[in-house]
């Protein structure tokens, strides 16, 4: 059981900065005395560098002797910060980021989200963080993959029937926005949820990606959510292997320009175009790609974890 919010030490924060390759010129030990503008700017940078260093992945469900996920902050720090190249799925990456935010002096809480699939919205299976800066709230997510949020998005104050749809670049030419609306699964027409929407370019239709609430979720809520998401044979995470990491421009602009996506093959998405760069024929290929392109290495026991599983290649 995890009780209350969790903080890391200054030494752990130093290691986190090193893990995400955070430039020395940006480093802060606290934002408590920073202006709202400085807090938001720092949060933007922190999110971008985290997205480009820490992958969204579910490898421990497949490549491990135990096939399980721990979301205890100490376990997350050991796995993601102190191990080479590793990341996690939403409840791992966003829980780690929440502890970092707490340690730096941000005012925030965590909330739950429902992911949209072709069949409709699933149950609560996603984790987001809501940060208060000045008099405004921003939602922050570092655990959704290549279509996920790439900068904090403000939760505008809306009248009951008002519709806000300010558009932001996600990874150019893709775009993202927040709307507040009723979802079709609701039986109460007065219900309103925040909906994160994504489209691949400005000529495409907006797609509802997930919806979330402003209700605070507790650590033990995520324990229940994590158990289902990581163990049920009905979830995407047990049915396929996912490892994605965003890519930053190398011109010093701090802009996210692409994504590296691994499943049964390795793909690179840049400027709206997706290219397959490696079609895997065996587990050896995929394990090699994880090491070459993500810096992730497995022990022999971890490699053997996928033996005879449905996600094993070349079986």
C-alpha positions, 0 to 999 in steps of 0.5 A: 500500500502506498500512502500520501504523496511521495518525494525524492531526495535532492540526490535522486533529483540530480540522478533524474536530471542526468537520466533525462539529459537535462541541460545544466543551464535549466536545472533548478532544485526547487520552483517554490519561489519561481514566478508562474511564468517561470514555473510553466516554462520549466515544466514545459522543458522538464516534460519535453526532456523526459518524453525524449529520454524515458520510453513509454513501454510495457516490457516488464510484462513480457521480458521478466521472470515475474511478468508484473509491474510495481508502481511504488515510487522507489521501485520506479526510481530503481527501474527507470532512473537507475537502469539503462534505458528503461521506462514504463507505461502510464502509471509508471512514468506519470507516478515517477513524474508526480514524485519529481514534481512534488520534490521540486515544489509544484502544487499538483495532484493526479487524476484518472483517465479512460482511453478511447478505442474503436469500441468506445471508452474503456474503464479507468486505465490511464494516469495523468497529473494536474498541476496548478500554476498561479491561478491556472490548472494544467494537465501533464502526461508523459505516459501515452506514446507517440500520439500523446501530449508534448506540452502542458495544456491549460484547463480553461475555465468554461461556462457550462455550454462553452466549448474551448478548442485552442489548437497546439502543435503536438509533433508537427504536423500533428496537432492536439487540443483539449475540449470539455464535453459529454461522452456518448457512454454517459447516461447523464447528459449533464456530465462533462469530461475533459477530452484530449484530442489528436489529429495527424495534420490540420486537414484530418479529423480530430480523434478523441484519444482519452477523457479524464476527470478533475477528481483526485485519484489516490495511490491505492486507486492506481494499485487497483488500476495497475493490477488489471492493466498489467495482468488481464489478458484482455488489455492491450499491454498483455497482448502486444509489446510496446516501446516508444520514445519521442525524439528531440531536434539536434539544433538546440531548439528543445523541440520534439520532432519525431518518435521511435516506435517498436513493436513487431518492427521498428519504425521512425515517425518524422514530419508526419511520415512513418518509415519502417527501419527494421522488420524483426524476424526473431526475438534476437532481432527485437532484443538487439533493436532495444539495445541499439536504439533505446539502450535497454539490455536484458539479463538472460532471465529477463530474455527467457521471460517471453518464452512460449508467450503469445508475444514471442517472435519466431516461436 
